Amino acid sequence: MIILEFKAYGKNYQYSAIDEAIRTVRFIRNSCLRLWLDNKGTGKYDLSKYCKVLAKQFPFANELNSTARQAASERAWSSIARFYDNCQKKVPGKKGFPKFQKRGRSVEYKQSGWKLSPDRKAITFTDKNGIGKLKLKGKWDLWRFDKKQIKRVRIVRRADGYYVQFCVSVDIKEELDSTGSTIGLDVGLKEFYTDSDGNTEPNPRFYRTGEKRLKFYQRRVSRKKKGSFNRRKAVNKLGRKHLRISRQREEHAKRLARCVIRSNDLVAYEDLRVRNLVKNHCLAKSINDAGWYQFRKWLEHFGTKFGRVTVAVNPAYTSQNCSQCGEVVKKSLSTRTHVCKCGCELDRDHNAAINILKGALGTVGHTGTWIDRRSRYANIDPNASGDLTSTVLGSGQVQQVGSLSEESPRL
């Protein structure tokens, strides 16, 4: 499954119709959530049936396509199912109890309620909502895919306009020749990452770079009268700046992850819990600015796409243990050089990257051909078909986790 995104162009009344459709989706989702709260034992199909009841009771809900209403109920159920799953797994801390949505940003259609133009450069929404025909502008070749492959169409509202996303069911796997190399990565704040060969990648710090301009736009927002048109314009400019920074961070993580995966047969990295790390208020801004989660997400995705092995290693004591003799050398965060009695003197992050690679190889062994790696790391039959996913190491247990396919076929 891949997602192709296009910028949508229309008239002001069409944008107003999209906003109304988004509000309707939010209303249906919140109504389904209220039904679940008031009636014990409500399931997924009960929420789907309730959409038809809402369409009869409220004329504005009936204007939305039936599949879009069902997609809204599925959003409500996904939050409920996630809460149930966290309770069953006994996840520590908050379990993510479903909440009512205050702001919506998208409306999703399935395989009806829309129609593509013959040249695939425009899309017409055929429900009673009044969106009509929108022009599409983007790089991707949508005409290469059959309409049956398009499973969902989503309209997304962002600070810089409206976008149309197509969820296309297509196989994105690619075969690559074995490189015979393995690498361990230690992410940090000083450098974005340091690998086991001693190479470093600078940390771009997109948020820190644009922070001065963000403060300028934030001051302009605070000076405007609440509810005024000028305040709305100031908020939009602030949102555009935040959107630009988030796109820069995501693109940086994507390109680095693709390069690392294509160059190595096995990539080992730290199994970090970023949610816990940002509880340190002194480092929270820098950790969020680094984008470690996005980098790991794209490593796992490209690992699945190109048939490479990605291994998440428990980060405990990777910075303290000596990479040569294994002796524990305690050091604070301010100590950036690892010095051991055995004569090993390395940069702190370089030493940690070597330990991460050793931890991965000590569990999965050495890399061989691609077929051998599938059977050795994923514990599956070499003749069987399936996805090779990342391996999470910790507490002596190997667990397979999946990844999402969210990038275009040209990447």
N, C-alpha and C positions, 0 to 999 in steps of 0.2 A: 504494500500500500504506500503510495506517495501522495503528497499534497502539492498541487500547483496553484500558485496565487497570482491573481491579476488585479491591477488597479481598475476600479469601476468608475465610469463617468456618466453622469446624468444631469437632470435639472433639479432645481430646488424642491419642487413638489415630490419628485421621486425620492430624494433624500429624506423628506418628511415622512413619506410612506414607509421607508426602511426603518426609521426611528419608531414609528407606530408598531411595526411588526416586531421589533425588538422588545418593546414594552409589553406586547401581547404574549410573547414567549416567556418573559419574566413573570407575568401574571399567572400563566398556566403552570409554570414550574412551582411557584409559591403555593398555588392552590392545591397541587398534588402533594406537596410537602405537608400542608395543613390537613389534608385527608389522612395521610399516614400518621400524623400526630394524634388525630382525634379517634381513629379507628385501629385498634390493635389487630395485628395479623394482616394488614394490608400488604399486598404483594405487587410485583411489577405489572402484571396483567390488569390488576384492579386500577392502577394509575392510568394505564393505557385506555381502559374503558371510560374512565372519568373524563378524559379529553372530549369525548362525544357529548357527555352531559354538559360540560362547560360551553361547548359550541351551541347547544340548544338554548342555554340560559342567557348567554351574552352574545349579542350580534357581532361585536367587534372580534370576538374569538372565532366566530364562524367564517369571518373573512379570510383568515389564515388557512393555508393548505392543511389538509388532514395529516399528512406526513410530517409537516413542521410542528404540528401540535404533539404528535407522538414523539418526535425528537425532544421536545421540551419536557415531556413526562419522563423520558429516558434520562435526561440530565438530573432530574430530581431523584430517580431511582439510583443512579450511579453514586450520588452523595450518600444515600442511605446504605447501599451495599458496601461502600468503603467503610462506613461507620461500623457495620456488622462485622466486617472482615477484621478490622483493628481490634474489636472486642474479642473475637474468637482467638486471634493471635496473641492477645494480652500485651498489646503494644504499650510500653511505659509512657506515662504522661497523658495528655489529652488524646481522646479517641477520635476527634473530628466529628462531633455531633452535627447533623445537617442544620444549616442556617438559612433563613430567608434571604433571597438575593435583593440587594438594594439597587444595584446598577447592572444592567445587561449590556453586552457589547456585540452580540451576534444572534443571527437566526439561521437555522439549519433546515434544509430540505433534503428529502431522500431522492427517489428516482422519479418523482412527479412534482408538478408545480412550477416547472421551468422548462425552457426550450432553447437550445443553441441555434444560432444562425448558421446557414450553410457554410460560410467561410470561417466559422468558429471565432469571430471577432466581436460578437455581441451575444448577450443572453437576455431572454425575455421571461419574466416571472408571470405565470398565467393565473395565479389565484386572484381573489377579489380584493387584495390589499392595495392594488393600484401602483405597484412599483414599476411595472412595465419593462421597457427595453433599456438595458444598460450597455454602454460600450466597454470593451475589455482591452486593456493595454498591458502587455507583459512580454517576456522573452521566450516563454516555453511554447512548444509546438503542440497545441491541444488537438489539432486535427489528426495526429498520429494514433489517437486512442479512440476506440469504439465507444458509443454512448453507453452500452451495457457495462463497460468497465468503470464508468463514473458512478460510484455508489452514493455519494453525498455531495451537495453543493451548499456552501456556507457563505453568508454575507457577514463581514466583520467590520465594525466601526472602530477607527483609530483616530488619533489626534490630527493626522494629516489627510484624512479622507476615508473612503469606503473601499473595501477589497472583497473580491469574490474568490473563494477557495474551492478547488475541485479535489475530492478524495478519489483517487484512481487506483483500482486494483490491478497491480502489475508486478511481475517478479523483477527485483532490482539487483539480484545477485550477480557478481562478476568474478571470473576466475583470474587469479594473479599467480605469477611464478613465485616459487619460494625464494626468499632472499637469504635464508640461513642466518639471520641476525635476530637477536633478542634485546630488549631494552627495558629498563626500569625507570619510572618517572617519579620524582618527588616535587610536588607543587609547593609554592611558597609565595610570600608577599614581596620579598626583595626581587627575586626572579620568578617569572611565571611558572617555569619548571626547570629542574636540573635532571639530566638523564644519567644513567649509569656509566656512560663514556666520558662524563665531565662537561658535556656541552650544556649551555644554558640558553633559555629563551627569555628575552626581556619582558617585563610586565608593563603593558601599555598604559594602565591606570586611566581608562577612559572617563570614569566619573570624576576623579581628582582633577583631570585636565579641564573638564567642562564645568567644574563646581562654581567657579567665579561667575560664569554666565548664568548658571542656574539660580544663584543667589540674586542676580540682577532681575531676572524674570519673576522670582518669588516676591521680591519687594514690590514690583509693579502690581502683582495680584493683590497683595495686602493693602495697597493704597486705594484700590477701586471699591466702589460702593457695592455691597452684596446685592445680587439680583440684577445688576445693571448689565447692559450690553457690552460696555467696555471691560467689565470684569470677565465676562465670558471670553472675549478676545484675548485677554491677558492669560487666562487659564489655558486656552488653546495653544498659545505660544510656549508656555511652560511645558505643556504636555508634548509638544513637538520636540523640544530639546531633550526631554527624558526618553522619548521614543528613539531619537537618533543615537543616544548613548547605549541603550539596550541593544539596538541593531548592530552597533560596532562591536560590542562585547560578544554577541552571538556569532557574528561572522568571523571574528578572530578565533574563537574556540573551534568553530567548524573547520576552518582551513588548517589550523594546526593539527587537529585530530586526524583529518584526512591524510596529511603528509606523514604523520607518525605511523599510522596503520599501514599505509602502502609501503613503507620502508622497512618494516619489521614483521617477522613471523609471529612473535609473541610480544605483547605489551603488558607490563605489570605496573600497577598504580595503587595508590593508597585508597583504602575503603573508608573515606572520611564521612563523618556525619556533620554536614555543614550547618544544619539546623541547631545542633548543639554548640558548634564553634562560635556562631554569631551571638551567643549569650554573653560573650566577653565584650562589654561595651567599648573597651579601648580599641579593639581590633575589628569590630563588626562592620564598619564602613569599608575598610580595606579588604576584608574577606569577601563581602558582597561584590565589591568592584572587581575582584580578580576573576570571578566567574568559574570557580572550580566545578560546580555542578554541571554547567553547560558543557565544559570540556569532557567530563566523564561521560555524559549522555551521548555526545557525538563519537567518543572513542568506542563505546559499546555498539552504536549504530553502524559505524563503518567497519567494525570488526565482524559484524554479522553479514554486512554487504559483501565484503571482500574475502570472507572465509579466513580471517585471522583470529588468533586466540588473544582474548583480553582477560586479564586476571586482576581482581581486586584483592589486595593483601591487607591484612590487619596492620594498622600503622603503629601499634604499640612497640615502643623501644627501638624503632628503626633509626632514630637519630642518636640514641644513647649507645647502642651496641657497636662494637668495632667491626668493620666489614672484613678485616683480615683474621683476627684471632677470636672474635666473638665476645670479648670481655666488655662489661658494662662500664662506660665512661660517662658519668653524670655531668650534665652541662645545662646551663640556663638558656633561655631563648636569645639572650644577648651574645652568647658565645657562638661565633660563626665558624670556628675552626675546630675540627676533631683531631685531638692529639692523644695517642695511646702509647703505653709502655713498649709495645712491640715495634715501635718505630713508624707506625702508620700516621701520617699527617695529611688530612684531606679537608676540603671544604665540608661543612656540616651537611649541606644538602646533597653533595656528591656521595658522601658516605651513606646517607639514608637511601639514596637511589640504588646503590649497590645492594644494600640489605633487602630492599623491596624486590629486586630481581632474583636474589638468592632465595627469598621466601617463596616466590612463584615457581622457580625451577625445582626447588626441593619438594614441592607438592605434585607438580604435573610432569616432571622429568624434562628431558631435552626435546627440542622440536625436531620433527622429521618431515616427511612429505605431508601434504594437506590431508590426505585420507587417513594417514596414521594419526595426525593430530586430532582429527574428529573423533576417532575411536578412543584415543588415550585421554583427552581432556574432557570431552562431553559424555564419556561412558556410554557410547551408543555403538550399534553395529556399523562397521564401515560401509556395508552395502545398503544401509537404511537411508531414507531421505529425511531431511529436517533442517532446522536452523541451528547454527553454531552460535551460542550466546556466551556472554561473559561469565567468568567463574569467580565467585566470591569466596575468599578464604578467611576463615576465622573460627576459633574454637575447635580446630581439627575437623571441620565439616565443610564439604564442598556443595555449593548450591548453585543451580542454574537459574539465571534471571534473563528475561527477555528485554528487547529494546524496540523502540519505535522507528518506523521508517517515515521520516518527515522531510527529506530533502528531495530536490528535483533530480530527474534522471541524468542531467548533465554533470552533476557533481560526483 
